[in-house]
């Protein structure tokens, strides 16, 4: 999925984002009134580790 979104951008390949992002909003400079604010970039590595542990489990819910 990352390759489809970023294309051929070697500097970003395999890296998590390093800044806060959001979807929507009118001006793009602050998250006021946006549609979605994902977790802060500092929390992404732990969230991904948690997701990978969940997917690797033998017993799925």
C-alpha positions in Angstrom: 0.0 0.0 0.0 2.8 2.4 0.8 4.4 1.9 -2.6 1.0 2.7 -4.3 0.6 5.9 -2.3 4.1 7.2 -2.3 5.4 5.7 -5.6 9.1 5.7 -6.0 10.2 7.7 -3.0 13.2 5.8 -1.5 13.7 8.4 1.3 10.3 7.5 2.8 10.1 3.8 2.1 9.6 1.8 5.3 9.5 4.8 7.6 6.7 6.0 9.7 5.5 9.6 9.5 7.4 12.1 11.6 4.8 14.8 12.0 1.1 15.2 12.9 -1.3 14.8 10.1 -5.1 15.0 9.6 -7.8 14.6 7.0 -10.1 17.4 6.0 -10.3 20.9 7.3 -10.5 24.2 5.5 -7.1 25.7 5.7 -4.7 22.8 6.3 -2.7 24.7 9.0 -4.5 23.3 12.1 -6.8 20.4 12.9 -9.8 22.5 13.9 -12.9 21.1 12.2 -11.2 18.2 10.4 -12.8 14.9 9.6 -10.1 12.6 11.2 -7.0 13.1 13.3 -4.9 9.9 13.6 -2.7 9.1 16.6 0.3 11.4 17.2 3.3 10.4 15.2 5.2 9.4 18.4 2.6 6.7 19.0 2.6 5.2 15.5 5.5 2.7 16.1 3.9 1.2 19.2 0.5 1.0 17.5 2.1 -0.8 14.5 3.9 -3.2 16.8 0.6 -3.9 18.6 -1.1 -4.5 15.2 1.6 -6.9 14.1 1.4 -8.9 17.3 -2.4 -9.1 16.9 -2.1 -10.3 13.3 0.6 -12.9 14.2 -1.5 -14.5 16.9 -2.7 -18.1 16.4 -6.0 -17.6 18.0 -8.0 -14.9 16.3 -11.2 -13.5 17.8 
